[in-house]
Amino acid sequence: MNKLKKLMSFLLFAAVVFLPAFSCRAKTVSSECDISDVAVPISDAPATSPVTVEARSAVLIEPNTLTVLYENNPDEQLPPASITKIMSLVLVMEAIDRGDFTTEDVVTASEHAAGMGGSQIWLKAGESMTVDDLLKAAVIASANDATVALAEKTAGSEEEFVRQMNEKAAALGMTGTVFKNATGLDAEGHLSTAHDVALMSAELLKHPLIKKYSTVWMDTLRDGESELVNTNKLVRFYEGTTGLKTGTTSTAGYCLSASAQRDDLGLVAVIMGGDSSAARFEGAKKLLDYGFANFSFSRIKPDFENGTKIKVSGGTEREVPLTAEGELGILIRKSDKGDINQKVVLDDTLTAPVSEGERVGRVEIYSGDTLLGTVDITAKKSVRKLTFFAAFLRVLAALFTP
């Protein structure tokens, strides 16, 4: 019986260690797949405070509020390698949301797409794949050829797609970013910052479809002939991982944008310019552990009774009912969680006309003396301005009312 247990333990160990390594040797695997560490679990050491990360630049943010929880040299412009693909995927997801195409649409690879170097699935010019399969290749295996095929499907050409990438970066406030291609292959002037990468990562996470691909450890293409192994080992070894993207070139070093979700709290940890593959994953884990250990995210409903009325002067009605709909998402330190209070602030007087939905006050939500945010209080209905004729009728009615 003991021999049987030992045999089963050995077989289980072999499956954990050698199966991923075998997949990394499949003919189409990404060149970012590091066989030396893909099967090695990341450290279980607890988060420390303050956090120290071995990288040229690092940032930890909460993606809903974009609050920075940790930063180290966040604005230095550095080569982003394949985490560039985060912006490429943002544009592809937006095109799908607009209905420009679906994941079932078929894309035929161009000579340009098939000619990409670096990480690839060895697309041949004229080969056809669905958008779904190309997304698998781009997200899971960081395939450059698949990414360019998607770029051409989205914008007609990689050149136009890159123009749109830079336009979107400007719209997101990514002031330190200039894209020169859709893939992240080293190019003169192709630069970003850890903070900018965090911003575009938060934008990508607004699209739930991305998690269909970014949370997958292993998959296949071409009816099982081509194997994919996720370049992001956190998908396998870190609880709550939702993605997002690795990047490695000789110029950029080892980069990573790692996202994770536990309960209501989501986090994005960005590592740029790491010295090794292991260092970027350990650094991201430290940042995520720190965030989950010290912060929580809650949705607070305003402490306001809907239907409460406020007086209106010069209107056809003397009062208007109010409402405070919605809720406020707040990020707080766990040590402050019991110290949440609210304050209702209303305009002193309202003068007609008043429009339905017009803002007439706010509910302020505090942690101690720190204002976390507000929820608008609005008029629940419209009140027209009192005309002379309407005023005359009101006086007349009052005279004859017993």
C-alpha beads as a LAMMPS data file, in Angstrom:
LAMMPS data file: protein, C-alpha beads

402 atoms
401 bonds

1 atom types
1 bond types

-500.0 500.0 xlo xhi
-500.0 500.0 ylo yhi
-500.0 500.0 zlo zhi

Masses

1 110.0

Atoms # bond

1 1 1 0.000 0.000 0.000
2 1 1 2.854 2.386 0.850
3 1 1 4.540 1.572 -2.469
4 1 1 1.297 2.410 -4.289
5 1 1 1.051 5.754 -2.500
6 1 1 4.654 6.569 -3.390
7 1 1 4.000 5.681 -7.033
8 1 1 0.895 7.891 -7.169
9 1 1 2.813 10.772 -5.572
10 1 1 5.608 10.442 -8.115
11 1 1 3.142 10.387 -11.038
12 1 1 1.375 13.489 -9.701
13 1 1 4.727 15.284 -9.316
14 1 1 5.733 14.347 -12.835
15 1 1 2.429 15.617 -14.247
16 1 1 2.822 18.983 -12.522
17 1 1 6.452 19.496 -13.486
18 1 1 6.840 17.930 -16.898
19 1 1 3.488 18.506 -18.633
20 1 1 3.967 22.296 -18.910
21 1 1 7.540 21.801 -20.072
22 1 1 6.348 19.424 -22.752
23 1 1 3.808 21.995 -23.919
24 1 1 6.518 24.610 -24.156
25 1 1 8.277 22.401 -26.667
26 1 1 5.279 22.289 -29.000
27 1 1 6.172 23.718 -32.362
28 1 1 4.015 26.845 -32.118
29 1 1 4.631 27.942 -28.548
30 1 1 5.561 31.562 -27.867
31 1 1 9.234 32.343 -27.481
32 1 1 8.278 34.098 -24.229
33 1 1 7.560 30.709 -22.664
34 1 1 10.470 30.201 -20.265
35 1 1 10.827 26.457 -19.748
36 1 1 13.213 27.017 -16.848
37 1 1 10.544 28.438 -14.548
38 1 1 7.114 27.803 -16.042
39 1 1 6.420 24.881 -13.671
40 1 1 7.975 26.436 -10.562
41 1 1 5.404 27.893 -8.133
42 1 1 5.965 31.443 -7.023
43 1 1 6.951 32.094 -3.444
44 1 1 4.341 31.807 -0.701
45 1 1 6.117 34.417 1.416
46 1 1 3.650 36.948 2.909
47 1 1 3.411 40.527 1.713
48 1 1 5.758 42.969 3.382
49 1 1 5.242 46.664 4.007
50 1 1 6.856 48.684 2.646
51 1 1 7.069 46.586 -0.519
52 1 1 10.348 46.344 -2.400
53 1 1 10.357 45.287 -6.048
54 1 1 13.384 44.442 -8.183
55 1 1 12.595 46.295 -11.408
56 1 1 13.371 49.605 -13.082
57 1 1 9.753 50.680 -12.684
58 1 1 6.672 49.368 -10.879
59 1 1 3.105 50.453 -10.124
60 1 1 0.111 49.001 -8.289
61 1 1 -3.339 50.473 -8.955
62 1 1 -6.995 49.760 -8.225
63 1 1 -8.531 49.759 -11.729
64 1 1 -11.990 51.165 -10.959
65 1 1 -10.821 54.341 -9.254
66 1 1 -7.306 54.313 -10.811
67 1 1 -5.941 54.942 -7.325
68 1 1 -2.186 54.347 -7.118
69 1 1 -1.370 52.111 -4.144
70 1 1 2.345 51.733 -4.832
71 1 1 4.775 53.287 -7.266
72 1 1 8.483 53.210 -7.924
73 1 1 9.809 55.311 -10.787
74 1 1 6.357 55.156 -12.458
75 1 1 6.900 57.726 -15.223
76 1 1 10.204 56.663 -16.764
77 1 1 9.757 55.937 -20.467
78 1 1 10.879 52.379 -21.150
79 1 1 10.450 49.835 -23.954
80 1 1 7.229 47.956 -23.095
81 1 1 7.836 44.802 -25.160
82 1 1 4.699 42.674 -25.578
83 1 1 2.669 44.433 -22.907
84 1 1 2.115 46.769 -25.862
85 1 1 -0.487 44.197 -26.882
86 1 1 -2.726 45.405 -24.048
87 1 1 -3.549 48.485 -26.121
88 1 1 -3.918 46.378 -29.253
89 1 1 -6.427 44.217 -27.417
90 1 1 -8.305 47.300 -26.161
91 1 1 -8.923 48.358 -29.774
92 1 1 -9.928 44.843 -30.838
93 1 1 -12.380 44.557 -27.929
94 1 1 -13.871 47.941 -28.771
95 1 1 -14.346 46.858 -32.392
96 1 1 -16.127 43.699 -31.243
97 1 1 -18.332 45.734 -28.889
98 1 1 -19.243 48.085 -31.756
99 1 1 -20.280 45.115 -33.864
100 1 1 -17.563 45.692 -36.487
101 1 1 -16.923 41.939 -36.370
102 1 1 -17.459 38.948 -34.090
103 1 1 -15.156 36.338 -32.605
104 1 1 -16.487 33.887 -35.194
105 1 1 -15.395 36.012 -38.160
106 1 1 -12.620 34.454 -40.228
107 1 1 -9.387 36.386 -40.870
108 1 1 -6.940 35.542 -43.648
109 1 1 -3.328 36.245 -42.740
110 1 1 -1.495 38.728 -44.925
111 1 1 2.151 38.498 -45.960
112 1 1 2.858 41.294 -43.475
113 1 1 1.213 39.517 -40.551
114 1 1 2.849 36.201 -41.391
115 1 1 6.246 37.895 -41.542
116 1 1 6.322 38.956 -37.897
117 1 1 9.268 37.716 -35.869
118 1 1 9.538 36.985 -32.163
119 1 1 6.708 35.154 -30.428
120 1 1 4.420 33.622 -33.040
121 1 1 2.149 30.777 -34.024
122 1 1 3.812 30.489 -37.437
123 1 1 0.915 31.825 -39.476
124 1 1 1.326 31.338 -43.205
125 1 1 0.240 34.010 -45.678
126 1 1 -3.243 33.066 -46.832
127 1 1 -3.944 30.901 -43.774
128 1 1 -7.362 31.552 -42.224
129 1 1 -8.297 31.593 -38.555
130 1 1 -11.248 32.877 -36.589
131 1 1 -10.927 36.019 -34.493
132 1 1 -11.436 33.737 -31.489
133 1 1 -8.369 31.649 -32.334
134 1 1 -6.284 34.722 -33.087
135 1 1 -7.234 36.179 -29.704
136 1 1 -6.175 32.923 -28.036
137 1 1 -2.810 33.151 -29.765
138 1 1 -2.291 36.850 -29.011
139 1 1 -3.333 36.736 -25.350
140 1 1 -2.171 33.296 -24.231
141 1 1 0.999 32.890 -26.314
142 1 1 1.742 36.569 -27.083
143 1 1 1.847 35.778 -30.791
144 1 1 2.975 38.748 -32.895
145 1 1 1.647 37.344 -36.172
146 1 1 -1.824 36.818 -34.666
147 1 1 -1.787 40.321 -33.170
148 1 1 -1.000 41.961 -36.514
149 1 1 -3.687 39.882 -38.229
150 1 1 -6.179 41.237 -35.672
151 1 1 -4.847 44.772 -36.167
152 1 1 -5.389 44.531 -39.922
153 1 1 -8.890 43.133 -39.373
154 1 1 -9.679 46.059 -37.062
155 1 1 -8.163 49.003 -38.937
156 1 1 -7.228 47.775 -42.409
157 1 1 -3.492 48.064 -41.857
158 1 1 -1.040 47.932 -38.972
159 1 1 -0.043 51.534 -39.708
160 1 1 -3.604 52.818 -39.256
161 1 1 -4.057 50.574 -36.234
162 1 1 -0.961 52.078 -34.571
163 1 1 -2.323 55.559 -35.242
164 1 1 -5.499 54.537 -33.421
165 1 1 -3.440 53.060 -30.577
166 1 1 -1.712 56.393 -30.022
167 1 1 -5.013 58.245 -30.284
168 1 1 -6.518 55.992 -27.616
169 1 1 -3.437 56.403 -25.429
170 1 1 -3.858 60.182 -25.541
171 1 1 -7.556 59.844 -24.645
172 1 1 -6.623 57.745 -21.598
173 1 1 -4.083 60.300 -20.401
174 1 1 -1.077 58.124 -21.216
175 1 1 1.313 61.042 -21.582
176 1 1 4.519 58.982 -21.606
177 1 1 3.562 56.527 -24.338
178 1 1 4.396 56.384 -28.035
179 1 1 3.538 53.261 -30.019
180 1 1 5.410 52.395 -33.206
181 1 1 3.866 48.961 -33.805
182 1 1 1.036 46.737 -32.578
183 1 1 3.212 43.996 -31.102
184 1 1 5.898 45.471 -28.878
185 1 1 8.831 44.341 -30.959
186 1 1 11.748 46.675 -30.216
187 1 1 11.586 49.839 -32.337
188 1 1 13.178 53.265 -32.037
189 1 1 10.909 55.521 -29.965
190 1 1 8.452 52.753 -29.008
191 1 1 8.069 53.621 -25.318
192 1 1 5.675 53.589 -22.404
193 1 1 5.675 53.939 -18.612
194 1 1 4.527 51.681 -15.794
195 1 1 1.768 54.134 -14.912
196 1 1 0.577 54.321 -18.524
197 1 1 0.567 50.526 -18.775
198 1 1 -1.574 50.415 -15.635
199 1 1 -4.048 52.853 -17.228
200 1 1 -4.448 50.830 -20.419
201 1 1 -4.671 47.616 -18.394
202 1 1 -7.580 49.072 -16.418
203 1 1 -9.214 50.026 -19.716
204 1 1 -8.847 46.503 -21.108
205 1 1 -10.372 44.993 -17.968
206 1 1 -13.575 46.918 -18.689
207 1 1 -14.185 44.315 -21.411
208 1 1 -15.269 41.038 -19.735
209 1 1 -14.466 39.090 -22.910
210 1 1 -10.723 39.476 -22.326
211 1 1 -10.883 37.146 -19.323
212 1 1 -12.060 34.328 -21.579
213 1 1 -8.485 34.304 -22.884
214 1 1 -6.311 35.887 -20.196
215 1 1 -7.285 33.338 -17.518
216 1 1 -6.486 30.249 -19.627
217 1 1 -3.354 28.279 -18.728
218 1 1 -3.244 25.916 -21.734
219 1 1 -5.172 25.635 -25.001
220 1 1 -4.765 24.484 -28.580
221 1 1 -5.188 25.711 -32.152
222 1 1 -5.497 24.010 -35.535
223 1 1 -7.627 21.138 -34.218
224 1 1 -5.190 20.366 -31.437
225 1 1 -2.050 20.377 -33.559
226 1 1 -0.705 23.587 -32.039
227 1 1 -0.382 23.887 -28.290
228 1 1 -0.458 27.143 -26.341
229 1 1 0.873 27.749 -22.836
230 1 1 0.149 31.030 -21.114
231 1 1 3.232 33.193 -20.769
232 1 1 1.782 34.535 -17.503
233 1 1 2.557 31.887 -14.887
234 1 1 0.425 33.741 -12.295
235 1 1 -2.600 32.314 -14.106
236 1 1 -1.613 28.942 -12.732
237 1 1 -0.080 29.828 -9.407
238 1 1 -1.772 32.951 -8.012
239 1 1 -5.287 32.919 -6.571
240 1 1 -7.693 35.280 -8.324
241 1 1 -5.499 36.028 -11.350
242 1 1 -7.473 37.526 -14.236
243 1 1 -4.529 38.237 -16.580
244 1 1 -3.057 40.128 -18.121
245 1 1 0.100 40.255 -20.290
246 1 1 3.801 39.516 -20.238
247 1 1 6.527 41.123 -22.325
248 1 1 10.162 40.257 -22.931
249 1 1 12.814 41.582 -25.300
250 1 1 16.556 42.063 -24.960
251 1 1 16.034 45.833 -24.793
252 1 1 12.979 45.927 -22.508
253 1 1 14.010 43.190 -20.122
254 1 1 11.224 41.279 -18.380
255 1 1 7.882 43.107 -18.164
256 1 1 4.474 42.168 -16.809
257 1 1 1.042 43.640 -16.246
258 1 1 -0.664 41.326 -13.766
259 1 1 -4.305 41.653 -12.786
260 1 1 -6.178 39.816 -10.059
261 1 1 -9.569 39.938 -8.354
262 1 1 -10.556 38.800 -4.870
263 1 1 -14.059 39.507 -3.636
264 1 1 -14.869 43.044 -4.831
265 1 1 -11.258 44.234 -5.009
266 1 1 -9.430 44.204 -8.328
267 1 1 -5.766 45.138 -8.691
268 1 1 -3.265 45.725 -11.493
269 1 1 0.471 45.340 -10.820
270 1 1 2.911 46.512 -13.497
271 1 1 6.568 45.528 -13.612
272 1 1 8.901 47.014 -16.240
273 1 1 12.583 46.345 -16.751
274 1 1 12.841 43.270 -14.546
275 1 1 16.149 41.403 -14.494
276 1 1 14.625 37.955 -14.898
277 1 1 11.372 36.173 -15.566
278 1 1 11.236 35.018 -11.950
279 1 1 11.823 38.569 -10.676
280 1 1 8.867 40.029 -12.575
281 1 1 6.466 37.389 -11.254
282 1 1 7.769 37.650 -7.690
283 1 1 7.547 41.443 -7.908
284 1 1 3.972 41.364 -9.166
285 1 1 3.008 38.850 -6.484
286 1 1 4.477 41.097 -3.779
287 1 1 2.480 44.060 -5.048
288 1 1 -0.760 42.097 -5.354
289 1 1 -0.287 40.537 -1.908
290 1 1 0.292 43.999 -0.449
291 1 1 -2.863 45.324 -2.079
292 1 1 -5.100 42.466 -0.984
293 1 1 -3.683 42.499 2.548
294 1 1 -4.242 46.200 3.126
295 1 1 -7.176 47.401 1.012
296 1 1 -10.781 46.577 0.259
297 1 1 -13.279 47.831 -2.298
298 1 1 -16.883 48.475 -1.336
299 1 1 -19.950 49.857 -3.036
300 1 1 -21.696 52.284 -0.678
301 1 1 -25.349 53.208 -1.123
302 1 1 -26.149 56.815 -0.182
303 1 1 -27.856 57.308 3.167
304 1 1 -30.709 59.338 1.728
305 1 1 -34.437 58.696 1.724
306 1 1 -35.682 58.944 -1.853
307 1 1 -38.783 61.101 -2.115
308 1 1 -37.548 63.669 0.406
309 1 1 -38.901 67.059 -0.693
310 1 1 -37.302 70.476 -0.964
311 1 1 -39.089 73.814 -1.371
312 1 1 -39.206 75.572 -4.744
313 1 1 -39.795 79.288 -5.094
314 1 1 -41.589 80.758 -8.083
315 1 1 -42.801 77.404 -9.346
316 1 1 -46.107 75.834 -10.284
317 1 1 -45.484 73.475 -7.361
318 1 1 -44.160 74.528 -3.979
319 1 1 -42.000 71.416 -3.456
320 1 1 -40.159 68.874 -5.543
321 1 1 -39.275 65.303 -4.493
322 1 1 -35.612 64.306 -4.631
323 1 1 -33.683 61.112 -5.338
324 1 1 -30.121 59.900 -4.898
325 1 1 -29.796 56.873 -7.133
326 1 1 -26.761 54.720 -7.674
327 1 1 -23.869 53.952 -5.390
328 1 1 -20.263 54.934 -4.871
329 1 1 -17.421 52.490 -5.348
330 1 1 -14.759 53.272 -2.769
331 1 1 -11.304 51.960 -2.071
332 1 1 -10.350 52.052 1.589
333 1 1 -7.674 50.709 3.863
334 1 1 -8.990 47.756 5.819
335 1 1 -8.003 49.518 9.033
336 1 1 -10.425 52.346 8.151
337 1 1 -13.362 50.156 7.111
338 1 1 -15.467 50.893 10.194
339 1 1 -14.963 54.628 9.958
340 1 1 -17.297 55.419 7.031
341 1 1 -19.785 58.266 7.461
342 1 1 -22.082 60.251 5.184
343 1 1 -23.284 63.835 4.980
344 1 1 -26.238 65.179 2.976
345 1 1 -25.676 68.618 1.420
346 1 1 -28.652 70.316 -0.290
347 1 1 -28.948 73.653 -2.074
348 1 1 -30.474 76.230 0.288
349 1 1 -33.262 77.190 -2.104
350 1 1 -34.531 76.149 -5.497
351 1 1 -35.989 78.581 -7.979
352 1 1 -38.229 77.421 -10.803
353 1 1 -37.928 76.188 -13.430
354 1 1 -36.475 72.904 -12.183
355 1 1 -35.784 70.062 -14.624
356 1 1 -36.192 66.388 -13.835
357 1 1 -32.715 64.996 -13.104
358 1 1 -31.289 68.410 -12.240
359 1 1 -28.587 68.210 -9.595
360 1 1 -29.744 69.921 -6.383
361 1 1 -27.295 68.517 -3.848
362 1 1 -25.050 65.606 -2.974
363 1 1 -24.347 62.881 -0.470
364 1 1 -20.727 63.164 0.703
365 1 1 -19.086 59.918 1.836
366 1 1 -16.119 60.140 4.201
367 1 1 -13.563 57.913 5.819
368 1 1 -12.901 59.865 8.987
369 1 1 -12.278 63.393 7.724
370 1 1 -11.224 62.256 4.224
371 1 1 -13.773 62.757 1.464
372 1 1 -13.959 59.541 -0.585
373 1 1 -16.530 60.706 -3.109
374 1 1 -20.047 61.943 -3.663
375 1 1 -23.391 60.774 -5.059
376 1 1 -25.587 63.393 -6.704
377 1 1 -29.033 64.239 -5.349
378 1 1 -31.370 65.168 -8.191
379 1 1 -34.923 66.427 -8.734
380 1 1 -37.329 63.550 -9.275
381 1 1 -39.675 65.606 -11.459
382 1 1 -39.821 68.905 -13.310
383 1 1 -41.382 72.076 -11.891
384 1 1 -42.375 74.811 -14.330
385 1 1 -41.926 78.507 -13.601
386 1 1 -45.010 80.179 -12.175
387 1 1 -46.580 82.533 -14.740
388 1 1 -48.765 85.530 -13.891
389 1 1 -51.881 83.699 -15.063
390 1 1 -51.011 80.599 -13.039
391 1 1 -50.336 82.777 -9.982
392 1 1 -53.700 84.511 -10.451
393 1 1 -55.486 81.152 -10.593
394 1 1 -53.651 80.015 -7.463
395 1 1 -54.743 83.158 -5.549
396 1 1 -58.297 82.784 -6.826
397 1 1 -58.434 79.171 -5.756
398 1 1 -57.177 80.126 -2.307
399 1 1 -59.917 82.756 -1.938
400 1 1 -62.684 80.279 -2.639
401 1 1 -61.250 77.345 -0.709
402 1 1 -62.965 77.021 2.670

Bonds

1 1 1 2
2 1 2 3
3 1 3 4
4 1 4 5
5 1 5 6
6 1 6 7
7 1 7 8
8 1 8 9
9 1 9 10
10 1 10 11
11 1 11 12
12 1 12 13
13 1 13 14
14 1 14 15
15 1 15 16
16 1 16 17
17 1 17 18
18 1 18 19
19 1 19 20
20 1 20 21
21 1 21 22
22 1 22 23
23 1 23 24
24 1 24 25
25 1 25 26
26 1 26 27
27 1 27 28
28 1 28 29
29 1 29 30
30 1 30 31
31 1 31 32
32 1 32 33
33 1 33 34
34 1 34 35
35 1 35 36
36 1 36 37
37 1 37 38
38 1 38 39
39 1 39 40
40 1 40 41
41 1 41 42
42 1 42 43
43 1 43 44
44 1 44 45
45 1 45 46
46 1 46 47
47 1 47 48
48 1 48 49
49 1 49 50
50 1 50 51
51 1 51 52
52 1 52 53
53 1 53 54
54 1 54 55
55 1 55 56
56 1 56 57
57 1 57 58
58 1 58 59
59 1 59 60
60 1 60 61
61 1 61 62
62 1 62 63
63 1 63 64
64 1 64 65
65 1 65 66
66 1 66 67
67 1 67 68
68 1 68 69
69 1 69 70
70 1 70 71
71 1 71 72
72 1 72 73
73 1 73 74
74 1 74 75
75 1 75 76
76 1 76 77
77 1 77 78
78 1 78 79
79 1 79 80
80 1 80 81
81 1 81 82
82 1 82 83
83 1 83 84
84 1 84 85
85 1 85 86
86 1 86 87
87 1 87 88
88 1 88 89
89 1 89 90
90 1 90 91
91 1 91 92
92 1 92 93
93 1 93 94
94 1 94 95
95 1 95 96
96 1 96 97
97 1 97 98
98 1 98 99
99 1 99 100
100 1 100 101
101 1 101 102
102 1 102 103
103 1 103 104
104 1 104 105
105 1 105 106
106 1 106 107
107 1 107 108
108 1 108 109
109 1 109 110
110 1 110 111
111 1 111 112
112 1 112 113
113 1 113 114
114 1 114 115
115 1 115 116
116 1 116 117
117 1 117 118
118 1 118 119
119 1 119 120
120 1 120 121
121 1 121 122
122 1 122 123
123 1 123 124
124 1 124 125
125 1 125 126
126 1 126 127
127 1 127 128
128 1 128 129
129 1 129 130
130 1 130 131
131 1 131 132
132 1 132 133
133 1 133 134
134 1 134 135
135 1 135 136
136 1 136 137
137 1 137 138
138 1 138 139
139 1 139 140
140 1 140 141
141 1 141 142
142 1 142 143
143 1 143 144
144 1 144 145
145 1 145 146
146 1 146 147
147 1 147 148
148 1 148 149
149 1 149 150
150 1 150 151
151 1 151 152
152 1 152 153
153 1 153 154
154 1 154 155
155 1 155 156
156 1 156 157
157 1 157 158
158 1 158 159
159 1 159 160
160 1 160 161
161 1 161 162
162 1 162 163
163 1 163 164
164 1 164 165
165 1 165 166
166 1 166 167
167 1 167 168
168 1 168 169
169 1 169 170
170 1 170 171
171 1 171 172
172 1 172 173
173 1 173 174
174 1 174 175
175 1 175 176
176 1 176 177
177 1 177 178
178 1 178 179
179 1 179 180
180 1 180 181
181 1 181 182
182 1 182 183
183 1 183 184
184 1 184 185
185 1 185 186
186 1 186 187
187 1 187 188
188 1 188 189
189 1 189 190
190 1 190 191
191 1 191 192
192 1 192 193
193 1 193 194
194 1 194 195
195 1 195 196
196 1 196 197
197 1 197 198
198 1 198 199
199 1 199 200
200 1 200 201
201 1 201 202
202 1 202 203
203 1 203 204
204 1 204 205
205 1 205 206
206 1 206 207
207 1 207 208
208 1 208 209
209 1 209 210
210 1 210 211
211 1 211 212
212 1 212 213
213 1 213 214
214 1 214 215
215 1 215 216
216 1 216 217
217 1 217 218
218 1 218 219
219 1 219 220
220 1 220 221
221 1 221 222
222 1 222 223
223 1 223 224
224 1 224 225
225 1 225 226
226 1 226 227
227 1 227 228
228 1 228 229
229 1 229 230
230 1 230 231
231 1 231 232
232 1 232 233
233 1 233 234
234 1 234 235
235 1 235 236
236 1 236 237
237 1 237 238
238 1 238 239
239 1 239 240
240 1 240 241
241 1 241 242
242 1 242 243
243 1 243 244
244 1 244 245
245 1 245 246
246 1 246 247
247 1 247 248
248 1 248 249
249 1 249 250
250 1 250 251
251 1 251 252
252 1 252 253
253 1 253 254
254 1 254 255
255 1 255 256
256 1 256 257
257 1 257 258
258 1 258 259
259 1 259 260
260 1 260 261
261 1 261 262
262 1 262 263
263 1 263 264
264 1 264 265
265 1 265 266
266 1 266 267
267 1 267 268
268 1 268 269
269 1 269 270
270 1 270 271
271 1 271 272
272 1 272 273
273 1 273 274
274 1 274 275
275 1 275 276
276 1 276 277
277 1 277 278
278 1 278 279
279 1 279 280
280 1 280 281
281 1 281 282
282 1 282 283
283 1 283 284
284 1 284 285
285 1 285 286
286 1 286 287
287 1 287 288
288 1 288 289
289 1 289 290
290 1 290 291
291 1 291 292
292 1 292 293
293 1 293 294
294 1 294 295
295 1 295 296
296 1 296 297
297 1 297 298
298 1 298 299
299 1 299 300
300 1 300 301
301 1 301 302
302 1 302 303
303 1 303 304
304 1 304 305
305 1 305 306
306 1 306 307
307 1 307 308
308 1 308 309
309 1 309 310
310 1 310 311
311 1 311 312
312 1 312 313
313 1 313 314
314 1 314 315
315 1 315 316
316 1 316 317
317 1 317 318
318 1 318 319
319 1 319 320
320 1 320 321
321 1 321 322
322 1 322 323
323 1 323 324
324 1 324 325
325 1 325 326
326 1 326 327
327 1 327 328
328 1 328 329
329 1 329 330
330 1 330 331
331 1 331 332
332 1 332 333
333 1 333 334
334 1 334 335
335 1 335 336
336 1 336 337
337 1 337 338
338 1 338 339
339 1 339 340
340 1 340 341
341 1 341 342
342 1 342 343
343 1 343 344
344 1 344 345
345 1 345 346
346 1 346 347
347 1 347 348
348 1 348 349
349 1 349 350
350 1 350 351
351 1 351 352
352 1 352 353
353 1 353 354
354 1 354 355
355 1 355 356
356 1 356 357
357 1 357 358
358 1 358 359
359 1 359 360
360 1 360 361
361 1 361 362
362 1 362 363
363 1 363 364
364 1 364 365
365 1 365 366
366 1 366 367
367 1 367 368
368 1 368 369
369 1 369 370
370 1 370 371
371 1 371 372
372 1 372 373
373 1 373 374
374 1 374 375
375 1 375 376
376 1 376 377
377 1 377 378
378 1 378 379
379 1 379 380
380 1 380 381
381 1 381 382
382 1 382 383
383 1 383 384
384 1 384 385
385 1 385 386
386 1 386 387
387 1 387 388
388 1 388 389
389 1 389 390
390 1 390 391
391 1 391 392
392 1 392 393
393 1 393 394
394 1 394 395
395 1 395 396
396 1 396 397
397 1 397 398
398 1 398 399
399 1 399 400
400 1 400 401
401 1 401 402
